[in-house]
Amino acid sequence: MSYLETTQNVYKEAALRPNIGLCCTTNPIWELPGLKIPKIMQEMNYGCGSTVHARDLTNNPKILYVGVGGGMELLQFSYFSRQKNGVIGVDVVDEMLEASSRNFIEAEAQNDWFNSDFVNLRKGDALNLPVDDGSIDVAAQNCLFNIFKEDDLKKAVAEMYRVLKPHGRLVMSDPTCEQPMNNTLRNDDHLRALCLSGSLPIKEYIKLLTDTGFGTIEVRARKPYRILDPKHYPTDEMIYIESIEVAAIKDPMPEDGPCVFTGKAAIYFGEDDYFDDKKGHVLLKNQPLAICDKTASTLTALNRDDIFISDSTFHYDGGGCC
Ligand SMILES: C[S@@+](CC[C@H](N)C(=O)[O-])C[C@H]1O[C@@H](n2cnc3c(N)ncnc32)[C@H](O)[C@@H]1O
């Protein structure tokens, strides 16, 4: 059996019998006026962060969500889009599609603004999306892509890129890991399907996105996720897994390379009212400016004693250079 088939079996089971501990998210459940998340959706929350960010969701975006799980994030997206077929949900597992559509009926009963036809569920594979080219404003996946092996991961990201409109955004949450994992872990299809042994270091994850063509990357959050310890897993050392929330925006690739925001900021604290590097970056005195890693390198290379460049906080929430 291939690891993709093992994955489908794991999620078939998780659709038939909700498995509360399957993925552990530290995210609080969204509380918004008039939004009620049915209990069954909460129990079937198999994500590792949030892909729903209000600032991505202006102007009635057409939304695609790949790997629907219990449907919680599709309901949250619908809260913002509120239109028939506003959110397309794609999943390869029949039982998951059936479970989520039952959950949407339950959501309808609890949310008077919601109608099940706001969500258009489609059977399909992340590696070959049943979605037209350039038709989507916001594409999202939560805790699915980390399962894919390298070639499949490239395909899945390329598929998201294909279906996005220019300047559309791919919003994702996935486990990441900075430590090397041994081959026993890497080749364990079951652990991979459980989102425990496929994760990449953040730099590799970002490179895959920029290699696909996304010109702007935003790392929005980085959080503790899981521990693989030698007592319970085939590893000699303890392995620490984090989860990140990332947006990849289909902006044209800048000539000098992608703009990757990892939560760095620059602060000018010199004698003048502002500092202008004549390359499009104006730092107002004592006001932190969010900068991408490229701008951070350029400013650092100036070697000035009146500009402070922060480390990456891995919490970027908009604005700044580029
Ligand atoms: C870890 S769960 C995440 C579910 C949901 N995103 C959430 O946050 O709760 C992975 C989801 O991807 C689906 N899935 C697995 N393989 C897939 C594939 N190749 N293409 C599309 N969906 C897939 C599973 O059925 C399951 O719904």
The ligand as an ORCA input file, in Angstrom:
! r2SCAN-3c Opt
* xyz 0 1
  C      -4.934     16.270      8.829
  S      -6.519     16.288      8.071
  C      -6.852     18.022      8.124
  C      -8.310     18.333      8.008
  C      -8.674     19.823      8.084
  N      -7.870     20.586      7.194
  C      -8.573     20.342      9.501
  O      -7.809     21.300      9.731
  O      -9.255     19.844     10.388
  C      -6.179     15.963      6.365
  C      -7.384     16.047      5.437
  O      -6.942     15.868      4.081
  C      -7.692     14.868      3.421
  N      -6.802     14.246      2.437
  C      -5.895     13.260      2.609
  N      -5.230     13.036      1.464
  C      -5.719     13.917      0.544
  C      -5.415     14.180     -0.809
  N      -4.472     13.517     -1.459
  N      -6.120     15.142     -1.454
  C      -7.101     15.841     -0.793
  N      -7.409     15.634      0.489
  C      -6.724     14.689      1.160
  C      -8.163     13.966      4.548
  O      -9.308     13.238      4.204
  C      -8.429     14.964      5.655
  O      -9.712     15.549      5.525
*
